[in-house]
Amino acid sequence: MDFTDTALLYILLGTVLKEKQKTKRKVFARKWLLRRKQKGCYENLIKELALEDAEGYRRWLPMDTATFQLLLKMVTLYISGKDTNMREAITPGEKLAVTLRYPASGETQSSLAYQSEGFCI
């Protein structure tokens, strides 16, 4: 076995080991996260507050609905995601609501993640 054969053997062995190291993701998206459109905080609470309770809306987000919509129009181009075959992107409205809620509420990021991505408690 000469040097080139040994080098090729090492390259082949390295490739095989690298393929074995790749771990497959068990779950691409949790099932309860996929129900965000139907039961999520943005789809339910924030939209209902905007329609029925202006004062409650201002307590939830630090601005009124008109200001939120104006700000949303200004930043939508920059914060829009793209849908994939596996899941839908988070809407710009949801992203903006979480961004505004974080400093206004004083809650932790993990607490807000459950509210924004899943269900409002």
N, C-alpha and C positions, 0 to 999 in steps of 0.2 A: 504494500500500500504506500503510494508516494504522497507527497505534500498536497497535491490537488484533490486526491481522493479523500484524504483526511479532512481537508477544508470543506469539501462538499458534504461530507458526513456530518460535520458540526453544524453547518448551515441547515441541513435537513432536520437534524435533531432539535435545533433551536426553533425552527418553524413549527414542528410538532408540539413541542412544549408550550409555545406561545398560544397555539390553538386550544390546548387543554386548559390554559389559565383563564381564557375568556369565560366569564360566568354569564349565564342567561338570567335575565330579569324575570322574577317570578310573576310579578303583577305590574303591568304597564301603568294602569291607573286604578285606584281603588273604586269599588262599585259605588260607594256612597258619594264619591267625588263626581261620578258621571251623572248623578241626579241633580247637579248644581242648577241646571236650567229650570227644573220644576220646583225645587225646594230650597234653593239658595237664598241667602240673606238679601242679596241685591235684587233678585227677581221678585221677592215677596215683600219684605219689610220696607226697604228703601223706596220702592215704587209705590207702595200703599201710602207711606207717609207723605210722599210728594203729592199724591192725589187728595188725601183726606185730612192731613194734619201738618200744616206748615210749621207750627211751633215744635212739634215732635221731630220734624225733619231737621230743623235748625239745631236741636239738641243732639241729634245723631251725627250730623255733619256740620261743620262750622260755617255754613253759608246757606242761603236760600236756594230754591230750585232754579231760578233764572240765572243766578251767578254760577251754579254748578254746570248748567247746560252751556253757558258761554265758555267757561273754562274747558269743558269737555270738547267743544268744537275746536278750541285752540290747540289742544294737545293730542287729539285723536290720531293724527297722522304719525306722531312720534311714538305712541304707546300701543298701537295696534299690533296684534299678533296674527299669525296665519293658522288656519285650520289644517290639520294633518289627517291622514287616513285613520289614525288611531284615536284622535280626540279633537274636540273643538277648542279653539283658543279662548282664553279669558277675554271678555269684552273690555273695551277701553273704559266704559262706565264703571265696571267692577274694579278695575285697576285704580282708577282715579278715586273712587269712594274709599278704598282701603288706604290709599296714600294720604288722603285728607283725614281719615278717621284715626290713624295712628297717633299723630301728635295731639289731636283734640281729646282723645279718650284716656291717654295714659296707660292703655293696656299693653301687654307684651305682644311681640310679633307673632308668637305661636298661638296666642289666644285669637288674635285677629285672623290668622290663617284659617282657623276652623270656622270662624264666622263668614269669611269671604269665600272660601272654597267649598264649604259644605253647608251646614245648616246654622241658622241663627238660633241661639239658645235663649 
